[in-house]
Amino acid sequence: MEVEGWIDWALSHGEGVHPVQWLTSNFMHADVGHLLGNMLFLYIFGMLVEGRAGSLTFAVLYVLMGIAKAALEQLLWLGSPAPPSLGASSAIYSTIMLAMVWMPKDEIKCLLFFMFRIFLFDLPALLFGLFYVLWDFGMALFTNFQLSTPLLHVGGAAVGLVVAIVGLKWNWIDTENGDLYSLFLEARGKELEAKPRKRNVLEQQADRAEKKSLQEKLAAIQRSLEMHLQAGNYQAAMAQFREWRKRDSSASWTEPQLRQLFTLAFRAKDWNAAFDFGRLYLENFDQPFADQIRLGLGRHLAVDQKFPRKALKLLKEIDPSRLPKAQQALHEQLLAVCQRDAAADDYELD
């Protein structure tokens, strides 16, 4: 308080609205003792809330609760001049209330010095926080709720209570049914509904890292696949595709890839692969190349395999206008041959 101009950053009362003070007053303290006392309670209850909500969420909530409490205070005393207020205790009391509602059974190790002896014991966050909130409420009641430190503490706790209830309603954190409302329902013998589990910050970071690693691996597999296709090694490309599908069930061939795969298998006379790639292409793409696939496979069935009826079925599905002129003539010739052979044979072996 010996620093010149400090009063401009503390929260004034009855001197108008100053939004900047809503933030700055939360980070000002009268002396080192005031600061250390507040930081002790921030450390105790802040760790509980941060452990469940995560560092970023807690930091945002802490600042917003401090701002909300300061704004409410300044607006309520807008027409009542009073000394300025400062300190983090209101935001800390909001944090205490979050711990009391969200994790009431979490224990806090306490130290008591009595009759020249030291006692160590654990208290649930609910009882620990309730003692201080009720103490300040009693002090505020005793002073007829005049502007005072106990009243400001109670105001911070009220803001924290609202935030805690909203957080439960919108499932901001995973309380694992250990929050005050769930314990109340359990005490009344009501069955608790299973809440969707909210992943903590470390789990979310691990998920992001795993997702990034998977994307990098998939990108490497796709580059390798394209390299094998360009080199004409469709069997290696198939192996890379199978590896891709293991990691990503939604993986699928593109139209240019299937076109190239069919062409490579057809030229190598690997008919099983050619039929597989051709079938995939026909099922997924209706491009002019689809008719060239039907023509190539129809020619193989008619000439090499002597299956005129199967060949005829493929050839009849072809739109001749989508074929090059040279292939249109082949199409007509194959149609005539297959119709003749199919009529001559009573059956064909498969």
FILUM-212173 format. One record per residue (C-alpha): residue in one letter; x, y, z. Coordinates in steps of 0.05 Angstrom, whole numbers, plus 5000, padded with zeros to 4 digits. Layout:
REM residues N
LUMDREN type   xx   yy   zz
LUMDREN    a    X    Y    Z
...
//
This chain:
REM residues 350
LUMDREN type   xx   yy   zz
LUMDREN    m 5000 5000 5000
LUMDREN    e 5061 5044 5002
LUMDREN    v 5066 5042 4926
LUMDREN    e 5043 5106 4894
LUMDREN    g 4980 5101 4852
LUMDREN    w 4958 5033 4880
LUMDREN    i 4888 5058 4893
LUMDREN    d 4875 5066 4819
LUMDREN    w 4880 4990 4811
LUMDREN    a 4843 4969 4874
LUMDREN    l 4767 4960 4871
LUMDREN    s 4734 5026 4885
LUMDREN    h 4664 5035 4913
LUMDREN    g 4616 5092 4896
LUMDREN    e 4662 5122 4844
LUMDREN    g 4632 5094 4780
LUMDREN    v 4645 5030 4741
LUMDREN    h 4717 5011 4727
LUMDREN    p 4722 4944 4690
LUMDREN    v 4798 4943 4693
LUMDREN    q 4794 4942 4769
LUMDREN    w 4751 4879 4766
LUMDREN    l 4814 4842 4743
LUMDREN    t 4871 4881 4776
LUMDREN    s 4842 4882 4846
LUMDREN    n 4846 4806 4849
LUMDREN    f 4922 4808 4843
LUMDREN    m 4935 4862 4894
LUMDREN    h 4952 4851 4968
LUMDREN    a 4962 4898 5027
LUMDREN    d 5027 4865 5050
LUMDREN    v 5067 4801 5048
LUMDREN    g 5026 4768 5104
LUMDREN    h 4962 4781 5065
LUMDREN    l 4993 4751 5003
LUMDREN    l 5021 4689 5037
LUMDREN    g 4955 4675 5073
LUMDREN    n 4916 4676 5008
LUMDREN    m 4968 4635 4971
LUMDREN    l 4965 4580 5025
LUMDREN    f 4891 4570 5014
LUMDREN    l 4898 4576 4939
LUMDREN    y 4951 4521 4942
LUMDREN    i 4906 4476 4984
LUMDREN    f 4841 4482 4946
LUMDREN    g 4870 4502 4879
LUMDREN    m 4906 4435 4875
LUMDREN    l 4841 4397 4886
LUMDREN    v 4803 4434 4832
LUMDREN    e 4861 4437 4783
LUMDREN    g 4872 4362 4791
LUMDREN    r 4803 4348 4765
LUMDREN    a 4790 4407 4718
LUMDREN    g 4860 4415 4689
LUMDREN    s 4907 4474 4691
LUMDREN    l 4876 4514 4635
LUMDREN    t 4804 4505 4657
LUMDREN    f 4821 4522 4728
LUMDREN    a 4861 4584 4709
LUMDREN    v 4804 4610 4666
LUMDREN    l 4752 4595 4720
LUMDREN    y 4794 4628 4774
LUMDREN    v 4803 4693 4735
LUMDREN    l 4730 4695 4712
LUMDREN    m 4703 4682 4782
LUMDREN    g 4747 4738 4810
LUMDREN    i 4723 4786 4756
LUMDREN    a 4650 4767 4767
LUMDREN    k 4654 4777 4842
LUMDREN    a 4690 4844 4835
LUMDREN    a 4640 4868 4782
LUMDREN    l 4581 4848 4826
LUMDREN    e 4613 4882 4887
LUMDREN    q 4627 4947 4851
LUMDREN    l 4557 4950 4820
LUMDREN    l 4522 4936 4887
LUMDREN    w 4561 4992 4921
LUMDREN    l 4556 5039 4862
LUMDREN    g 4518 5091 4903
LUMDREN    s 4551 5078 4970
LUMDREN    p 4621 5106 4977
LUMDREN    a 4667 5061 5017
LUMDREN    p 4742 5046 5022
LUMDREN    p 4771 5005 4964
LUMDREN    s 4780 4930 4969
LUMDREN    l 4835 4886 4943
LUMDREN    g 4861 4815 4948
LUMDREN    a 4852 4745 4919
LUMDREN    s 4810 4719 4976
LUMDREN    s 4743 4727 4940
LUMDREN    a 4767 4686 4881
LUMDREN    i 4798 4636 4929
LUMDREN    y 4732 4628 4966
LUMDREN    s 4700 4614 4899
LUMDREN    t 4753 4560 4889
LUMDREN    i 4738 4533 4959
LUMDREN    m 4665 4527 4939
LUMDREN    l 4683 4490 4874
LUMDREN    a 4722 4439 4916
LUMDREN    m 4665 4432 4966
LUMDREN    v 4614 4417 4911
LUMDREN    w 4656 4379 4860
LUMDREN    m 4699 4337 4907
LUMDREN    p 4671 4342 4977
LUMDREN    k 4702 4276 5001
LUMDREN    d 4773 4292 4979
LUMDREN    e 4815 4297 5042
LUMDREN    i 4859 4355 5064
LUMDREN    k 4916 4342 5113
LUMDREN    c 4910 4390 5172
LUMDREN    l 4958 4410 5227
LUMDREN    l 4934 4434 5295
LUMDREN    f 4978 4462 5349
LUMDREN    f 4944 4455 5417
LUMDREN    m 4970 4452 5488
LUMDREN    f 5042 4451 5463
LUMDREN    r 5026 4390 5420
LUMDREN    i 5020 4381 5345
LUMDREN    f 4962 4341 5317
LUMDREN    l 4959 4317 5245
LUMDREN    f 4892 4294 5217
LUMDREN    d 4852 4292 5151
LUMDREN    l 4788 4330 5138
LUMDREN    p 4742 4324 5077
LUMDREN    a 4743 4386 5033
LUMDREN    l 4669 4396 5049
LUMDREN    l 4680 4403 5124
LUMDREN    f 4744 4442 5117
LUMDREN    g 4712 4493 5070
LUMDREN    l 4646 4494 5106
LUMDREN    f 4681 4516 5170
LUMDREN    y 4711 4578 5138
LUMDREN    v 4649 4596 5097
LUMDREN    l 4603 4591 5158
LUMDREN    w 4652 4629 5201
LUMDREN    d 4653 4687 5152
LUMDREN    f 4578 4684 5143
LUMDREN    g 4570 4690 5218
LUMDREN    m 4618 4749 5221
LUMDREN    a 4581 4783 5164
LUMDREN    l 4515 4771 5199
LUMDREN    f 4544 4800 5263
LUMDREN    t 4563 4864 5226
LUMDREN    n 4494 4868 5194
LUMDREN    f 4524 4852 5126
LUMDREN    q 4562 4916 5120
LUMDREN    l 4620 4919 5071
LUMDREN    s 4674 4879 5104
LUMDREN    t 4724 4824 5092
LUMDREN    p 4677 4768 5116
LUMDREN    l 4621 4793 5071
LUMDREN    l 4669 4795 5011
LUMDREN    h 4690 4724 5027
LUMDREN    v 4617 4702 5029
LUMDREN    g 4605 4737 4962
LUMDREN    g 4663 4699 4931
LUMDREN    a 4634 4634 4958
LUMDREN    a 4566 4651 4927
LUMDREN    v 4598 4662 4859
LUMDREN    g 4635 4596 4866
LUMDREN    l 4571 4560 4884
LUMDREN    v 4537 4585 4820
LUMDREN    v 4596 4564 4778
LUMDREN    a 4600 4496 4812
LUMDREN    i 4526 4482 4798
LUMDREN    v 4532 4504 4726
LUMDREN    g 4594 4460 4719
LUMDREN    l 4557 4399 4744
LUMDREN    k 4498 4415 4698
LUMDREN    w 4542 4420 4637
LUMDREN    n 4590 4364 4658
LUMDREN    w 4653 4407 4656
LUMDREN    i 4692 4355 4696
LUMDREN    d 4688 4282 4711
LUMDREN    t 4669 4278 4785
LUMDREN    e 4660 4202 4781
LUMDREN    n 4594 4211 4819
LUMDREN    g 4633 4238 4878
LUMDREN    d 4603 4308 4875
LUMDREN    l 4558 4336 4929
LUMDREN    y 4494 4327 4888
LUMDREN    s 4510 4254 4872
LUMDREN    l 4525 4240 4946
LUMDREN    f 4459 4272 4964
LUMDREN    l 4421 4227 4915
LUMDREN    e 4459 4166 4940
LUMDREN    a 4442 4183 5012
LUMDREN    r 4368 4184 4992
LUMDREN    g 4375 4115 4961
LUMDREN    k 4366 4139 4889
LUMDREN    e 4403 4104 4834
LUMDREN    l 4456 4148 4802
LUMDREN    e 4456 4157 4727
LUMDREN    a 4521 4140 4693
LUMDREN    k 4553 4204 4669
LUMDREN    p 4595 4207 4606
LUMDREN    r 4667 4206 4628
LUMDREN    k 4705 4270 4614
LUMDREN    r 4777 4257 4598
LUMDREN    n 4828 4296 4639
LUMDREN    v 4881 4342 4609
LUMDREN    l 4936 4289 4609
LUMDREN    e 4891 4239 4573
LUMDREN    q 4870 4292 4522
LUMDREN    q 4943 4309 4509
LUMDREN    a 4959 4235 4501
LUMDREN    d 4901 4227 4452
LUMDREN    r 4925 4286 4411
LUMDREN    a 4996 4258 4410
LUMDREN    e 4971 4190 4389
LUMDREN    k 4926 4220 4335
LUMDREN    k 4985 4261 4308
LUMDREN    s 5030 4199 4307
LUMDREN    l 4976 4159 4271
LUMDREN    q 4968 4214 4219
LUMDREN    e 5042 4215 4207
LUMDREN    k 5044 4139 4198
LUMDREN    l 4985 4140 4151
LUMDREN    a 5018 4195 4110
LUMDREN    a 5082 4154 4105
LUMDREN    i 5042 4092 4084
LUMDREN    q 5006 4131 4030
LUMDREN    r 5071 4160 4003
LUMDREN    s 5100 4089 4000
LUMDREN    l 5037 4064 3966
LUMDREN    e 5041 4118 3912
LUMDREN    m 5115 4104 3902
LUMDREN    h 5101 4029 3889
LUMDREN    l 5045 4046 3841
LUMDREN    q 5090 4092 3801
LUMDREN    a 5143 4038 3799
LUMDREN    g 5091 3988 3773
LUMDREN    n 5095 3943 3834
LUMDREN    y 5022 3933 3849
LUMDREN    q 5034 3875 3897
LUMDREN    a 5076 3919 3943
LUMDREN    a 5023 3973 3936
LUMDREN    m 4971 3922 3958
LUMDREN    a 5013 3905 4019
LUMDREN    q 5017 3979 4037
LUMDREN    f 4942 3986 4028
LUMDREN    r 4929 3927 4075
LUMDREN    e 4974 3961 4126
LUMDREN    w 4934 4026 4116
LUMDREN    r 4868 3990 4127
LUMDREN    k 4894 3960 4193
LUMDREN    r 4905 4030 4220
LUMDREN    d 4846 4064 4186
LUMDREN    s 4784 4023 4171
LUMDREN    s 4757 4080 4127
LUMDREN    a 4817 4076 4080
LUMDREN    s 4796 4068 4007
LUMDREN    w 4827 4070 3938
LUMDREN    t 4820 4132 3896
LUMDREN    e 4797 4128 3824
LUMDREN    p 4867 4139 3794
LUMDREN    q 4897 4087 3841
LUMDREN    l 4846 4033 3822
LUMDREN    r 4854 4050 3748
LUMDREN    q 4929 4040 3754
LUMDREN    l 4923 3977 3795
LUMDREN    f 4876 3945 3745
LUMDREN    t 4921 3965 3687
LUMDREN    l 4982 3936 3721
LUMDREN    a 4948 3870 3739
LUMDREN    f 4917 3864 3670
LUMDREN    r 4983 3874 3635
LUMDREN    a 5016 3824 3681
LUMDREN    k 4959 3775 3666
LUMDREN    d 4946 3767 3740
LUMDREN    w 4873 3754 3727
LUMDREN    n 4851 3743 3798
LUMDREN    a 4879 3811 3818
LUMDREN    a 4852 3843 3755
LUMDREN    f 4781 3818 3769
LUMDREN    d 4786 3842 3841
LUMDREN    f 4810 3911 3821
LUMDREN    g 4759 3914 3765
LUMDREN    r 4702 3895 3811
LUMDREN    l 4723 3948 3861
LUMDREN    y 4726 4000 3806
LUMDREN    l 4658 3982 3778
LUMDREN    e 4626 3984 3847
LUMDREN    n 4653 4052 3864
LUMDREN    f 4663 4092 3800
LUMDREN    d 4621 4104 3739
LUMDREN    q 4675 4133 3694
LUMDREN    p 4688 4119 3620
LUMDREN    f 4746 4075 3642
LUMDREN    a 4694 4028 3673
LUMDREN    d 4672 4007 3603
LUMDREN    q 4744 3993 3584
LUMDREN    i 4749 3948 3645
LUMDREN    r 4686 3911 3623
LUMDREN    l 4714 3904 3553
LUMDREN    g 4782 3878 3576
LUMDREN    l 4752 3828 3625
LUMDREN    g 4698 3808 3575
LUMDREN    r 4752 3794 3523
LUMDREN    h 4790 3751 3573
LUMDREN    l 4728 3711 3591
LUMDREN    a 4708 3701 3519
LUMDREN    v 4775 3686 3487
LUMDREN    d 4819 3657 3542
LUMDREN    q 4769 3626 3590
LUMDREN    k 4715 3606 3539
LUMDREN    f 4659 3633 3583
LUMDREN    p 4615 3667 3531
LUMDREN    r 4555 3677 3576
LUMDREN    k 4595 3712 3630
LUMDREN    a 4631 3753 3578
LUMDREN    l 4565 3771 3546
LUMDREN    k 4538 3796 3612
LUMDREN    l 4596 3845 3619
LUMDREN    l 4595 3866 3546
LUMDREN    k 4521 3883 3548
LUMDREN    e 4533 3932 3605
LUMDREN    i 4581 3973 3562
LUMDREN    d 4561 4040 3532
LUMDREN    p 4598 4038 3465
LUMDREN    s 4597 4114 3460
LUMDREN    r 4646 4118 3518
LUMDREN    l 4697 4073 3483
LUMDREN    p 4750 4096 3433
LUMDREN    k 4733 4079 3361
LUMDREN    a 4783 4021 3357
LUMDREN    q 4752 3990 3419
LUMDREN    q 4681 4000 3393
LUMDREN    a 4697 3953 3336
LUMDREN    l 4726 3902 3384
LUMDREN    h 4664 3908 3426
LUMDREN    e 4618 3893 3367
LUMDREN    q 4661 3834 3346
LUMDREN    l 4662 3804 3417
LUMDREN    l 4587 3813 3424
LUMDREN    a 4574 3774 3360
LUMDREN    v 4622 3718 3379
LUMDREN    c 4594 3712 3450
LUMDREN    q 4522 3712 3426
LUMDREN    r 4539 3657 3376
LUMDREN    d 4578 3614 3425
LUMDREN    a 4527 3624 3480
LUMDREN    a 4471 3600 3434
LUMDREN    a 4512 3540 3412
LUMDREN    d 4530 3516 3483
LUMDREN    d 4476 3489 3529
LUMDREN    y 4519 3505 3590
LUMDREN    e 4587 3531 3609
LUMDREN    l 4632 3508 3664
LUMDREN    d 4652 3556 3719
//
